[in-house]
Amino acid sequence: MYQFFVPPPPLQPFIQSYWRLRSPSLMLEERIFVDCHADILFNFGCAYERRYLHQLDKRDSLAVSNLDGQRDYPLAIVQQGDIDLVAVRFKPGGLAAFVPMPVHELSNLTLDLYTAFGADALVLESQLFDSAHDAAQQITLLNLFFLQRLNIQAAHTFALYVAQCIAASNVRVNIHELSADVGYSIRTVDRLFQQHFGMSPKFYARIVRFQRALALMSKDVNITLMGVALACGYYDQAHFSKEFSAFAGQNPERYREFLIARTKAPPPNLVQYLQADKS
């Protein structure tokens, strides 16, 4: 159903993957949980609806290509009709290497391609449309576009180091201790991290912990929720359930039901791939 492609080595520190979906008369519905990623979606098919799971009366319809900055709320995506999508998924902090503005200015925003990347992005969109039946050519076009825009200096090594420290920790991260360890003030750590990851280090740590819980639940559907909470550094099960609901738009019990059903009849599912811990 989906086709996934890995970018060349120079882009791999910044871009997680490309993916395509082309299908006539398809009903597509996916839940997208909170993560640390930004995405570009080239939409050459029918419009799709976004439902905001943290604000159930809010929804919108998009028919054009766009850049989605990193979000702090979960979404449901519904699309019915002729679907033709080409997408780019950036690694956490990876978008900073390709855009001229601080990434925190893009958080929770959806921008048109021209605003985000300039006129060259519109040329790329046209080329991708003309190559709709040639996946290899589309990936070549994407690689050329991002290789030409790559600014390695924009990916601040200090912010990346802080992110790696957070991701490597199996317990709650003390930002005060981390700041002291690297020799910066907490304000400086927060400012640099916001510029390159679009969120504070504390919020990033919450998402990393949530993603770790998702991975653990997927690996072992029989693990207790208390076991997940303790293994992932939550204070208790109530804390875990509250965080999970905020980032997934559903409680962990309901998500466990989905996982158990999936083991009986595993469907091809985009969100399962995107939510996997590949950062």
C-alpha positions as CSV (number, residue, x, y, z in Angstrom):
1,M,0.0,0.0,0.0
2,Y,2.7,2.4,1.0
3,Q,6.2,2.7,-0.6
4,F,9.1,3.9,1.6
5,F,12.5,5.2,0.5
6,V,15.6,6.0,2.4
7,P,17.5,9.2,1.4
8,P,21.2,9.1,0.5
9,P,23.8,9.2,3.3
10,P,24.4,13.1,3.3
11,L,20.7,13.6,4.0
12,Q,20.1,10.7,6.4
13,P,21.0,12.8,9.6
14,F,18.2,15.1,8.7
15,I,15.5,13.2,6.7
16,Q,14.1,10.0,8.0
17,S,12.3,8.8,4.9
18,Y,10.3,9.5,1.8
19,W,7.0,7.7,1.2
20,R,4.4,7.4,-1.5
21,L,0.8,6.4,-1.7
22,R,-1.2,6.1,-5.0
23,S,-4.6,4.5,-5.1
24,P,-7.9,5.2,-6.8
25,S,-11.1,5.3,-4.8
26,L,-9.5,4.6,-1.4
27,M,-10.8,5.3,2.1
28,L,-7.9,6.3,4.2
29,E,-8.1,7.1,7.9
30,E,-5.0,7.4,10.2
31,R,-4.3,8.7,13.6
32,I,-1.1,10.6,13.9
33,F,0.3,10.8,17.4
34,V,2.5,13.6,18.8
35,D,6.2,13.1,17.8
36,C,9.2,15.3,17.2
37,H,9.0,15.3,13.4
38,A,8.0,17.8,10.7
39,D,6.6,16.6,7.3
40,I,6.1,17.8,3.8
41,L,3.1,16.4,2.0
42,F,2.8,16.8,-1.8
43,N,-0.9,16.2,-2.5
44,F,-1.8,15.4,-6.1
45,G,-5.1,13.7,-5.4
46,C,-8.3,14.5,-3.6
47,A,-8.5,16.8,-0.5
48,Y,-8.0,15.3,2.9
49,E,-9.6,16.3,6.2
50,R,-7.7,16.9,9.5
51,R,-9.5,16.3,12.7
52,Y,-7.9,17.7,15.8
53,L,-8.2,15.1,18.6
54,H,-7.5,17.6,21.3
55,Q,-10.3,19.8,20.1
56,L,-13.0,17.6,18.7
57,D,-15.1,20.3,17.2
58,K,-12.2,21.6,15.1
59,R,-11.4,20.2,11.6
60,D,-10.2,21.5,8.3
61,S,-9.8,20.4,4.7
62,L,-6.6,20.6,2.7
63,A,-6.3,20.0,-1.0
64,V,-2.8,21.5,-1.7
65,S,0.8,20.5,-0.9
66,N,2.2,21.9,2.4
67,L,4.8,21.7,5.1
68,D,3.6,20.7,8.6
69,G,5.8,21.9,11.4
70,Q,6.2,19.7,14.5
71,R,3.0,19.5,16.5
72,D,2.1,19.3,20.2
73,Y,-1.3,17.7,19.6
74,P,-2.6,14.5,17.9
75,L,-4.5,14.4,14.6
76,A,-6.8,12.1,12.6
77,I,-6.4,12.2,8.8
78,V,-9.3,11.2,6.7
79,Q,-9.1,11.0,2.9
80,Q,-11.6,9.4,0.5
81,G,-11.3,9.3,-3.3
82,D,-8.3,9.2,-5.6
83,I,-5.2,9.4,-3.5
84,D,-1.8,10.4,-4.8
85,L,0.6,11.5,-2.1
86,V,4.4,12.0,-1.9
87,A,5.8,12.9,1.5
88,V,9.0,13.8,3.3
89,R,9.5,13.0,7.0
90,F,12.2,14.9,8.7
91,K,14.1,13.6,11.7
92,P,13.8,15.5,15.0
93,G,15.7,18.8,14.4
94,G,16.3,17.9,10.7
95,L,14.1,20.6,9.2
96,A,16.5,23.2,10.5
97,A,19.0,22.2,7.9
98,F,16.7,23.2,5.1
99,V,14.7,26.3,6.1
100,P,16.0,29.9,6.6
101,M,13.9,30.6,9.7
102,P,14.2,29.2,13.3
103,V,12.2,26.0,13.4
104,H,10.2,27.1,16.5
105,E,8.5,29.7,14.2
106,L,7.0,26.7,12.3
107,S,5.7,24.8,15.3
108,N,2.0,23.8,15.0
109,L,1.8,25.6,11.7
110,T,0.9,24.4,8.2
111,L,2.6,26.4,5.5
112,D,2.3,26.4,1.7
113,L,5.4,25.3,-0.1
114,Y,6.3,28.8,-1.4
115,T,6.3,30.3,2.0
116,A,8.4,27.5,3.5
117,F,10.9,27.0,0.7
118,G,10.5,29.6,-2.0
119,A,9.8,29.3,-5.7
120,D,12.1,26.3,-6.2
121,A,9.6,24.2,-4.2
122,L,6.9,24.9,-6.7
123,V,9.1,23.8,-9.5
124,L,9.8,20.6,-7.5
125,E,6.1,20.0,-7.0
126,S,5.4,20.4,-10.7
127,Q,8.2,17.9,-11.5
128,L,6.9,15.4,-9.0
129,F,3.5,15.6,-10.6
130,D,4.9,15.0,-14.1
131,S,6.8,12.0,-12.7
132,A,3.8,10.5,-10.9
133,H,4.3,7.0,-12.6
134,D,8.0,6.9,-11.9
135,A,8.8,6.5,-8.3
136,A,12.6,6.3,-8.9
137,Q,12.5,9.7,-10.7
138,Q,10.5,11.3,-7.9
139,I,13.0,10.2,-5.3
140,T,15.8,11.5,-7.5
141,L,14.1,14.9,-7.7
142,L,13.6,15.0,-3.9
143,N,17.2,14.1,-3.3
144,L,18.5,16.8,-5.6
145,F,16.2,19.4,-4.1
146,F,17.3,18.7,-0.5
147,L,21.0,18.2,-1.3
148,Q,21.0,21.6,-2.9
149,R,19.4,23.2,0.1
150,L,21.3,21.4,2.8
151,N,23.0,23.7,5.3
152,I,24.8,21.5,7.8
153,Q,25.9,24.6,9.9
154,A,22.2,25.3,10.6
155,A,21.9,22.0,12.5
156,H,23.5,23.2,15.7
157,T,25.7,20.5,17.2
158,F,24.9,21.6,20.7
159,A,21.2,21.2,20.3
160,L,21.8,17.8,18.7
161,Y,23.9,16.8,21.6
162,V,21.2,17.7,24.1
163,A,18.6,15.7,22.1
164,Q,20.9,12.7,22.1
165,C,21.4,12.9,25.8
166,I,17.6,13.1,26.3
167,A,17.0,10.2,23.9
168,A,19.7,8.0,25.6
169,S,18.3,8.4,29.1
170,N,15.8,5.8,30.4
171,V,14.7,8.0,33.3
172,R,13.3,11.5,33.6
173,V,15.8,14.0,32.4
174,N,16.9,16.8,34.7
175,I,17.4,19.8,32.4
176,H,19.2,21.7,35.1
177,E,21.8,19.0,35.4
178,L,22.1,18.7,31.7
179,S,22.6,22.4,31.3
180,A,25.4,22.4,33.9
181,D,27.0,19.4,32.3
182,V,27.4,21.2,28.9
183,G,28.3,24.6,30.5
184,Y,25.4,26.7,29.3
185,S,22.6,28.4,31.2
186,I,19.2,26.9,31.2
187,R,17.9,29.9,29.2
188,T,20.6,29.4,26.5
189,V,19.9,25.6,26.4
190,D,16.2,26.3,25.9
191,R,16.7,29.1,23.3
192,L,19.1,27.0,21.1
193,F,17.0,23.9,21.4
194,Q,13.8,25.8,20.5
195,Q,15.5,27.3,17.4
196,H,16.5,23.9,16.1
197,F,13.8,21.5,17.4
198,G,10.8,23.8,17.6
199,M,10.1,22.9,21.3
200,S,11.8,23.1,24.7
201,P,14.1,20.3,25.8
202,K,11.6,19.5,28.6
203,F,8.8,19.0,26.1
204,Y,11.1,17.0,23.8
205,A,11.8,14.7,26.7
206,R,8.1,14.2,27.3
207,I,7.6,13.2,23.7
208,V,10.6,10.8,23.7
209,R,9.2,9.2,26.8
210,F,5.8,8.8,25.2
211,Q,7.4,7.3,22.0
212,R,9.3,4.9,24.2
213,A,6.1,3.8,25.8
214,L,4.5,3.3,22.4
215,A,7.4,1.1,21.3
216,L,7.2,-0.9,24.6
217,M,3.5,-1.5,24.3
218,S,3.9,-2.6,20.6
219,K,6.7,-5.0,21.5
220,D,4.8,-6.6,24.4
221,V,1.0,-6.3,24.3
222,N,0.8,-8.2,27.6
223,I,2.8,-5.7,29.7
224,T,0.8,-4.0,32.3
225,L,0.3,-0.2,32.1
226,M,2.0,0.2,35.4
227,G,4.9,-1.8,34.0
228,V,5.1,0.6,31.0
229,A,4.9,3.6,33.4
230,L,7.7,2.4,35.6
231,A,9.9,1.3,32.6
232,C,9.6,4.7,30.8
233,G,10.1,7.0,33.8
234,Y,6.6,8.1,34.6
235,Y,5.7,8.9,38.2
236,D,2.9,6.4,38.3
237,Q,0.1,4.9,36.1
238,A,-2.1,8.0,36.4
239,H,0.7,10.2,35.1
240,F,1.3,7.8,32.2
241,S,-2.4,7.7,31.3
242,K,-2.7,11.5,31.3
243,E,0.4,12.0,29.1
244,F,-0.6,9.2,26.8
245,S,-4.1,10.7,26.3
246,A,-2.6,14.2,25.6
247,F,-0.2,12.9,22.9
248,A,-2.4,10.1,21.4
249,G,-5.9,11.4,21.6
250,Q,-7.0,8.2,23.3
251,N,-6.2,6.4,26.6
252,P,-3.6,3.7,26.7
253,E,-6.3,1.0,27.4
254,R,-7.9,1.8,24.0
255,Y,-4.6,1.8,22.3
256,R,-3.8,-1.6,23.8
257,E,-7.0,-3.0,22.3
258,F,-5.9,-1.7,18.9
259,L,-2.5,-3.5,19.3
260,I,-4.1,-6.8,20.3
261,A,-6.5,-6.6,17.3
262,R,-3.5,-5.9,15.1
263,T,-1.7,-9.0,16.2
264,K,-4.6,-11.1,15.0
265,A,-4.8,-9.4,11.6
266,P,-2.0,-6.9,11.1
267,P,-3.0,-4.3,8.4
268,P,-0.6,-2.1,6.4
269,N,-0.6,1.1,8.4
270,L,1.3,4.3,7.9
271,V,1.1,5.5,11.4
272,Q,2.6,2.3,12.8
273,Y,5.7,3.0,10.6
274,L,5.9,6.7,11.3
275,Q,5.5,6.2,15.0
276,A,8.2,3.6,15.2
277,D,11.4,4.8,17.0
278,K,13.7,5.5,14.1
279,S,15.1,8.8,15.2
